[in-house]
Amino acid sequence: MESISYNKMFGGEQRRYKHVSESLSCDMFFSIYLPPQVSGGPVPVLYWLSGLTGTDENFVIKAGAQRTAAELGLIIVTADTSPRGEGVPDDPEQAYDFGLGAGFYLNATESPWNKHYRMYDYITQELPALINANFPADPMRQSVFGHSMGGHGALSIALKNPDKYRSVSAFAPIVSPINCPWGRKAFKNYLGDDVASWQEYDSVSLVGRAAPHLPMLIDQGSADEFLEKQLKPDLFLAACEEAGYPVQFISREGYDHSYFFIASFIEEHLRFHNKILREAS
């Protein structure tokens, strides 16, 4: 790993690193907040997944999570949203919702995307292994959360890997990519025409066979401009009810899709995860 930046913050350290990713066949960046409690040994870790056009730095700069993380003693790891660099293909039309910045947290199977776009393996295997080997993170106490496309990533990854995570939460998640324009465009290009394969990364499709059930929190702004066309939380809530999967869903009156929304309620999410992670110790 190559250290890119270091800043003292609330008694802890906000750091950024660069490393060579075997999963993605390119250099990748990640950011990590280390609370002051790491001086006493391993602490729980939260993995944050950002949305379309995001990087590992959006959450770090805009969410305002470090103060509460320092209080609670939580490591926060923020990943990039896609592979990057020379030779990594991008949307030929330079659209924001596909290619660079839009990896959708899956393993692509279609050329030319399948060489680099393997974000599912990166998030679930490579990045945690790197963190656990180099930082005082407790691998038995980790959770995942995210926003929009990253909310899709957090939910789908947690539903498929309940043995890896203790809890999951999301802000304005894309709950069913196969039922929205963003998801259909990405999945068709990354995964091909076999819609059955799309279901492996679709939370509405996954929740019915997910076991055991993890504690789950979803926040959704009522004034979100993408609510009806892209996010469609009612589809997921209906699937959870049918499957008997408990979910805490909160509708926030007047809030939109931005980081102003995330910053308003990030403390609640950190305390939600912290309670469960401490119970798991």
N, C-alpha and C positions, 0 to 999 in steps of 0.2 A: 504494500500500500504506500501511496505517496500522500503526505500531509499537504493540504491546500490552504487551509485557514484554521485559526484557533482564536476563540474569544471567550474571555471570562464572563459568566452570566449567572446571576442569582446564586453565587457561591459554587456553581458548577462550571462546566465547559461546553461550549458549542463548537463542534469541530466539523471539518469537511475533508473528505478523502477521495482519491482517485485510485482505481485498481484495474487490473486486467481481468475481464470476465470470461471464463471458459464457456459458460452457458450461452452468452450473447456474441462471442467472438469479436469483442471490441473493448475499448476502455470505458469504464463506467464511474460515475460519481455517486457518493452517498453522503448524507449529513447525519450527525449523531449528537444528541445532547446527553452529557454525562452529569447526573446530579451530584451534589457533594457527598451523598451517602456511599458512593462507590469506593470511597477510601476505606470503608469497613468491610468490603467484600461484595459478592455478586448481588445484584438487585433485579427486579422484574424489568422486562423490556416490551415496549410497544412499537409495532411497525406501522408507519403511516404511508398510505398509497394515495398519490395525488391524481387529479383529474386531467382531462384533455388540455394540452399545451403546457402542462405543469412540468417542473423539474424537481430535484431534491431540495431546492431552496425556497420554493413558494411557502410551504408550511412554516419553515424555520423563521421567515421574515414576517409573515402576515398573521399567523394564528394566535400568537401570544401564549403559547403553551408552556414555555420554560419556567415561568414563575411557579405554577402549580406542580410541574414535574419535579422541581427542586424541593418543594415542600413535601411531596409524597415519596420522593426517592425512586423515580421512574426514569429509565433510559428511554429515549425516543429516537428511533432510527427512521429517517425519511429517505426513500428510494427515488430514483428517477423514474420516468413514466415510459421509457422506451430505450432500446439501444441507440447509440449515436456514433458519429465519426465517419471518416472516409470509408467508402465502400458499403455503408449501411443504406439500403434503399429507402426512398421516401415516396410519398404520393406524387405521381407525375404532375398533378394539377396543383401541388403545394397546398392542399386543403388542410385545415387545422384538425380535422376529425379522423385522420388516417395517416399512418406512417410515423415519422418522427414526432415524439410527444404524445403518441396515441397507440401504445403497445397493447392495451386492453388486457394485460395480465394473463395471457394465454401462450401456448406453444404453437406457433404457426406450422402448418403442414404443407403449404403451397409455396412454390418457387415464385419470386426470389426471396420471399419473406422468411422461409423456414431456416435459413442459415443464422440469422441474427435475432429474429423476433421470437424469443423463448423466455418471455418475462415470467411465466408461471414457474419454470424451473429456477429462475434467478431469485424470485421472491421466496419461494418455499424451501429451497435447498441451499443455493450458493451463498446468498447474502447472509442468512442466519449462521451458516457455518463460519463465514468470515468474521462476523460479529462475535460469535462465541469463542473463537480462537484468539481474538485480539483485545477484547474488552470484558469488564466484569459483569456480563449479562448472565442471568440465570435462565438456561434453556428450558427448564421445567416450568417457568412462569413467564410466558410470552403471550401477547394478544395482538390483534390486528385491527386497524380501522382506516377509513379513507373517505374520499369525497368524490361524488359523481362517478366518472369512470373508475376512480380509485375505490369508491364505495362498492361498485360492481366487483372489483378485484377482491376487496376485503370479504364481502359476503360469500362469493363463490369459492374463494380459497379456504375460508373457515368451514364452510359446509362440506367441503371435500376432505378436510384435514382436521377433524375435531381432536385428534390425538396430539396435534402440534400446538394448538391455541386454547387458551382458557376462556376467551370471550371475544366478541366482535361488535363493532359499531360502525355506523356510516352516517355521513351527511349527504342528503339528496342523492342517493345511489341510483345508478342505472340498474334496476332490479331484473330486467328481462331484455338483454341485448337482442335476442331474436325477435322481439316485438317492437323495436324502435329503429328509426332510420340510422342513428349512429352505429348501433350494434350490427344491423344487417349489412351495412357497407363494410365494416371492419371484418366481420366473421366470414363473409363471402370471399373477401380477398385473402385473408389469413388461413382460412380453413377449407375453402372450396365450396362446392355446391351441396354436399351431403349435410342436410339440416340436422340429421341425427347427431352428428359430431358437434354441432353448435351447442347442443343441450348440455354437454360436459362443462360448459362455462356459463351457463344460464341459471341464475339463482332460483327463479321460479320453477325451473325443471329439476333442480337439485334438491330442493328443500323436502320433497316428499320421500326421499330415500336417505336423508341425512340422519345419522345417529352416531353418537349420542347428541342431544340437543345442547348447544352452547348458549350461555346468556347473550342476548342480542339487543342492541339499542339502535334505533333509526330515528334521525332528526330530519324533518322536511319542512321547508319554508312554504307557506301558502301562496306567496307572491313570486315563486320561482317561475321564470319565464319558460323553463323546459319541462315543467311538471306534467302536463297532459300529453305532449308529443313524444318525449324522450324517457321520462322517469317512471311514470305509471306505477306508483307504489301500491295502488289497490290490487294489482295483479299479484304482487308478492304477499300482501296481507291475506288475500283469499287463499293462496297456496299454503301459507302457514296455518291458517285456520283448518283447512282440509287435512293437513298432515299432523295437526296437533302440536305444532312447533311454536313455543311461546316466544313472542317478540314484543318489546316495549317500543311502541311507535308514538312519536310526539310531533304534532303539527304545530308549527310556529307561525302565528298569525302575522302577516305582513313582511316576513323575511324572504329574501331572494336567494340566488344561487351562489353568491359571492363569498369571499373570505370575511366580509363583515358579519355574515351569518355564522360562519365557523368560529370566528373569534368570540362571538356572543355566548356560545354554548360549549366551547372546548373544555372548559373546566369541568362541566358536568360529565363529559365523556371520560376525562382522565380519572375522575373520582369513581365513576362506574367501573372502569377497568381495575383500578387500584383495589377496590373492595374485593373483587373476585380473585385477583392475583394474590392478595394477602391471605385469603382463605385457602389458597392452593399451596401455601408454604408448609 
